Amino acid sequence: MLPKIDTPIYEVKLISSGKVVQFRPFLVKEQKLFLMNTENDDVEATIKVIRQVLKNCVLNDIDIDALPVFDLEYLFMHLRARSVSEVVNLKYRCNNIVKNDKDEEKDCGTINEISFNVLEIQPTITEGHTKKFQLTDKVGIIMRYPTFELMQKSAGREDADVIMDLIYASIEQVYDEDTVYHMKDSTRDEIIEFVDNLQQKDLENIRKFFDTMPKLEKKIDYKCKKCGYQENITLEGVQSFFV
């Protein structure tokens, strides 16, 4: 029987709860999942692979699918750093408008390489961010952070139905002076009726909750090696960091 190779164990603290999670680097068997997905441009398929690899590598008894989107991204960034390299090299195409020899305008198009250490990326948390909103003197709500799956369904979409579905799914509790009502015990129709009877200012507070929740981003001062164009680039989310 061939010998087994000891695998190191690392730790990272979740943003939402402060809980310390232990994980091992992903191995060849997990790398195969990424390789099989390399030629696939389907975002949902990529996220599915990331979640499966996390389930394989995380040693604690936690529900990966239930993690807030920023926890899942933060955990995967640390997993990737410990499994492959702390340094990420991305290629960025310069979109600056330049003139050619015929004085015609065109995109610079130069491919530049951007490098940074992912372990230096810390979550951005907006001052005053809160999960709890008082609607009246007696009634309030407590929000839950959306999962990666929920955020993917609403990403890049502004239609009212998608936004409202995100709101319905992200209300965790409603409370008054006497009782706490858990949304898991309420029907979808009851939740819709409750939200439909909120005032516009209440919806704005809920929107603010989504806009200010923790996020992972990296600001880079970029300069094109050919045309010298300078730009401030902000990378946000796990796909921006590794695609």
HELIX and SHEET records of a PDB file:
HELIX    1   1 VAL A   28  MET A   36  1                                   9    
HELIX    2   2 VAL A   43  CYS A   57  1                                  15    
HELIX    3   3 ILE A   64  ALA A   66  5                                   3    
HELIX    4   4 VAL A   69  SER A   83  1                                  15    
HELIX    5   5 VAL A  118  GLU A  120  5                                   3    
HELIX    6   6 PHE A  148  SER A  154  1                                   7    
HELIX    7   7 ALA A  160  SER A  170  1                                  11    
HELIX    8   8 MET A  183  ASP A  185  5                                   3    
HELIX    9   9 ARG A  188  ASP A  196  1                                   9    
HELIX   10  10 GLN A  200  THR A  212  1                                  13    
HELIX   11  11 VAL A  238  PHE A  242  1                                   5    
SHEET    1   A 2 TYR A  10  LYS A  13  0                                        
SHEET    2   A 2 VAL A  20  PHE A  23 -1                                        
SHEET    1   B 2 VAL A  87  ARG A  93  0                                        
SHEET    2   B 2 ILE A 111  ASN A 117 -1                                        
SHEET    1   C 2 ILE A  97  LYS A  99  0                                        
SHEET    2   C 2 GLU A 105  ASP A 107 -1                                        
SHEET    1   D 4 LYS A 132  GLN A 134  0                                        
SHEET    2   D 4 GLY A 140  MET A 143 -1                                        
SHEET    3   D 4 ILE A 171  TYR A 175 -1                                        
SHEET    4   D 4 VAL A 180  HIS A 182 -1                                        
SHEET    1   E 2 GLU A 217  LYS A 223  0                                        
SHEET    2   E 2 GLN A 230  GLU A 236 -1                                        
END                                                                             
